[in-house]
Amino acid sequence: MDTEAQHTERDRSSRPTESEDISDDEGPEGRSRFALVDRAADWLPGGRITLTVLVCLLFLVLFSNFVMQPFEIPSSSMERGLRIGDRVLVNKLAYRFGAEPRRGDVVVFDGTGYFGNADYVKRVVGVGGDHVVCCDKEGRLEVNGRSVDESTFLYPGDSPSDVSFDVVVPTGSLFLLGDHRSASSDSRDHLGSPGGGMIPVGDVIGRADWIAWPAGHWTRLQRAAAYARVPTADGVHG
């Protein structure tokens, strides 16, 4: 007798079936959640399709309120970079975790009580403590004693400013200018208004990070490098 064959032979009926190896992953809680979804879908006209649409809308509302909000450019004050009708995506988390606006950022802010009862988009030129002057001997903007070459984003043919100014930005505030200086109502025009033309950092809605529409103008908005060599108010380059 072939004893080796006898030892290797096994009873196939003793092996567990495939169904016995699979556990019930849903459990009572999983079935309860599905039951709630089914009840909500039954209550709504259109059933699961309507429920799916409502969930998507809720997500979009929450996303827009707390993460990224679209903003339509209403004027030519930020040309040549931003044109009338462009839709930019505003990053509302950019300054929510200890970070603050930096020179060269394009920001959207609530101008109520300072510029007017509306939201505005401008470029940050001065932050708290900065000494901003226009203009130096060559007609350029000067921040903390450093002349700034704005030619990469300033509207062609515009000078840095037709209005002379010499300001120190209060702590917690921003001095903002449009890139199309001759068509922009900005901090220069409100030096005699409440707040002296400065905008509190707390009124900044977010940083404009992308041009999302029209599709042919899709691009990421980068911080202007022209301010990289400007020292902070205490003399440190930032």
C-alpha positions in Angstrom: 0.0 0.0 0.0 1.2 3.5 -0.8 1.3 5.0 2.7 2.7 8.3 1.5 -0.3 8.8 -0.7 -2.6 8.0 2.2 -1.0 10.6 4.5 -1.3 13.4 1.8 -4.9 12.6 1.0 -7.4 14.9 2.7 -11.1 15.0 3.1 -12.2 17.9 0.9 -15.5 18.1 2.7 -13.7 19.1 5.9 -12.4 22.4 4.4 -14.3 25.5 5.2 -16.4 26.9 2.4 -15.7 30.3 0.9 -18.8 31.8 2.5 -17.6 30.7 5.9 -14.4 32.7 5.5 -16.2 36.0 4.8 -17.4 38.0 7.8 -20.4 40.3 8.0 -18.6 43.7 7.7 -21.7 45.8 7.7 -22.9 45.0 11.2 -25.9 46.7 12.9 -24.4 50.2 12.5 -23.7 49.9 8.8 -27.2 48.6 8.2 -28.6 51.5 10.3 -26.8 54.1 8.2 -28.1 52.6 5.0 -31.6 52.6 6.4 -31.3 56.3 7.2 -30.2 57.0 3.7 -33.1 55.0 2.3 -35.6 56.9 4.5 -34.2 60.3 3.5 -34.3 59.2 -0.2 -37.9 58.0 0.2 -38.9 61.3 1.7 -37.4 63.5 -1.0 -39.0 63.8 -4.5 -36.6 62.2 -6.9 -35.2 59.8 -4.3 -31.5 59.1 -4.3 -30.8 61.4 -7.2 -32.2 64.4 -5.3 -30.4 63.4 -2.2 -27.1 63.2 -4.1 -27.6 66.6 -5.6 -28.4 68.1 -2.1 -25.3 66.6 -0.6 -23.1 68.0 -3.5 -24.7 71.4 -3.0 -24.0 71.3 0.7 -20.4 70.3 0.1 -20.0 73.2 -2.4 -21.4 75.7 0.1 -19.1 74.6 2.9 -16.1 74.5 0.5 -16.9 78.1 -0.7 -17.4 79.4 2.8 -14.4 77.9 4.5 -11.8 76.8 1.8 -11.9 78.3 -1.7 -14.3 81.0 -2.9 -14.7 82.2 -6.5 -14.5 86.0 -7.0 -15.3 87.9 -10.2 -13.0 90.8 -11.2 -15.3 93.8 -11.5 -12.9 96.5 -12.8 -9.6 97.1 -14.7 -7.7 98.1 -11.5 -5.6 94.9 -11.5 -4.8 94.8 -15.2 -2.6 93.5 -16.9 -2.7 90.4 -14.7 -6.5 90.4 -13.9 -9.0 91.5 -16.5 -12.7 92.4 -16.1 -14.8 89.3 -15.9 -11.9 87.0 -14.8 -12.9 84.6 -12.1 -10.2 84.0 -9.5 -10.2 81.4 -6.8 -9.6 82.9 -3.4 -7.8 80.7 -0.8 -9.6 81.4 2.5 -7.2 79.2 4.5 -4.1 81.1 3.4 -4.0 83.3 6.5 -6.0 81.2 8.9 -3.2 79.3 10.7 -0.7 81.9 11.8 0.4 83.0 8.4 -0.2 86.7 7.4 -0.3 88.5 4.0 3.1 89.3 2.5 4.2 92.0 0.2 3.4 91.1 -3.3 0.4 88.9 -2.5 -2.9 89.6 -4.4 -5.7 89.6 -1.8 -9.4 90.0 -1.7 -10.7 92.0 1.2 -13.9 93.5 2.6 -13.5 97.3 2.2 -16.6 98.2 4.2 -15.9 101.3 6.3 -12.5 101.9 4.6 -12.8 101.8 0.8 -16.6 101.3 0.3 -19.3 98.7 0.9 -17.9 96.0 -1.3 -15.1 93.4 -1.7 -12.0 94.5 -3.4 -8.9 92.9 -5.0 -5.5 94.6 -4.7 -1.8 93.8 -4.2 -0.2 94.1 -0.8 2.6 96.7 -1.0 3.1 97.4 2.7 2.6 95.3 5.9 2.5 96.4 9.5 5.5 98.6 10.4 6.5 99.3 6.8 7.5 102.8 5.6 6.1 103.2 2.1 7.1 106.2 0.1 6.4 107.4 -3.5 8.5 108.1 -5.1 12.3 107.8 -5.2 14.5 109.8 -7.6 13.8 107.4 -10.4 10.1 107.5 -9.8 9.9 104.1 -8.2 8.0 103.0 -5.1 10.2 102.7 -2.0 9.5 100.4 1.0 11.7 100.6 4.1 14.4 102.4 2.1 14.5 99.9 -0.7 13.4 100.9 -4.2 11.0 98.4 -5.8 11.0 97.6 -9.6 7.3 96.8 -10.3 7.7 96.7 -14.1 6.9 92.9 -14.3 3.3 93.5 -13.2 2.6 97.2 -13.4 0.2 98.2 -16.2 2.2 99.3 -19.3 2.6 103.1 -19.4 1.6 103.6 -15.8 3.9 105.2 -13.3 4.0 103.7 -9.7 1.9 106.6 -8.6 0.7 110.0 -9.8 0.1 110.9 -6.1 3.0 111.4 -3.7 2.7 109.8 -0.3 4.8 109.0 2.7 3.2 106.5 5.2 4.0 104.1 7.9 1.7 101.1 8.0 0.2 100.4 11.5 0.7 97.0 13.0 -2.0 94.6 11.9 -2.8 96.6 8.8 -2.0 96.6 5.1 -1.2 99.2 2.4 -2.7 98.0 -0.9 -2.4 99.2 -4.5 -3.9 98.1 -7.8 -1.5 97.1 -10.6 -3.3 99.4 -13.0 -2.4 102.5 -10.9 -4.1 105.0 -13.2 -7.4 103.1 -13.0 -7.3 102.0 -9.4 -8.9 103.5 -6.3 -6.7 102.1 -3.5 -4.9 103.0 -0.3 -3.5 106.2 -2.0 -7.0 107.6 -2.5 -8.2 107.0 1.1 -5.3 108.4 3.1 -7.7 110.9 4.6 -10.5 108.4 5.2 -11.1 106.4 8.4 -8.1 104.1 8.8 -5.9 106.3 6.7 -6.2 104.1 3.6 -5.0 101.0 5.5 -7.0 97.7 5.7 -7.0 95.6 8.8 -5.5 92.1 8.2 -8.7 90.7 9.8 -10.8 92.1 6.9 -8.8 90.1 4.3 -11.0 87.3 2.9 -8.2 85.4 1.4 -5.4 85.2 -1.2 -6.2 85.1 -4.9 -4.3 81.9 -6.0 -5.7 81.0 -9.4 -7.4 82.5 -12.4 -10.1 79.8 -13.0 -12.1 81.4 -15.9 -12.0 82.0 -18.8 -10.3 78.7 -19.5 -7.8 80.3 -21.8 -6.6 82.6 -19.0 -6.2 79.8 -16.5 -3.0 80.4 -14.5 -1.6 80.4 -11.0 -1.1 83.8 -9.4 2.4 83.9 -7.9 3.6 86.4 -5.2 5.4 89.2 -6.9 9.2 88.7 -6.5 9.9 92.4 -6.8 9.5 92.8 -3.0 11.7 89.9 -2.0 14.7 92.1 -1.2 12.7 94.6 0.8 13.8 94.6 4.4 11.3 94.4 7.2 10.7 97.4 9.5 13.5 96.1 11.8 16.0 95.8 9.0 15.8 92.1 8.3 15.2 91.1 4.7 11.9 89.2 4.2 
